[in-house]
Amino acid sequence: MSFIFTSRHFKAHDSLKQLAEEETKKFAKIYNGIIKTEVILSFDKPENSIKYAEVIVHAKNNHTFTAKESSDDFTKSILSAIEKVEIQVRKYKDKLISHNSEHSIKNMDSEL
């Protein structure tokens, strides 16, 4: 799984990059079909502005999960956006598992 970190119009601290990278490793533990993860940070004005974090996760079968969060702190924005994407990945995995089990049950019934 590759990791891309982008900070628009400013240089982000290494601690933010490490936090984002560590938190996005969760996705590979949940679903092993993750190909690439991107974290993009931006803000409106340099001081006292809203900080935005966007998380984009690319998975197998051309599937993309995205979430964009804003708050007064980059860490809060990153963590809440990652949480939203984590929910999407879990739902997708559950959907794959349920569809696969339905197909196998149908095949077993038709064979009987």
Secondary structure, DSSP 8 states (H G I E B T S, - for coil): -EEEEEETTS---HHHHHHHHHHHHHHHHH-TTEEEEEEEEEESSSSS--EEEEEEEEEGGGEEEEEEEEESSHHHHHHHHHHHHHHHHHHHHHHHHHHHHHHHHHHHHHH-
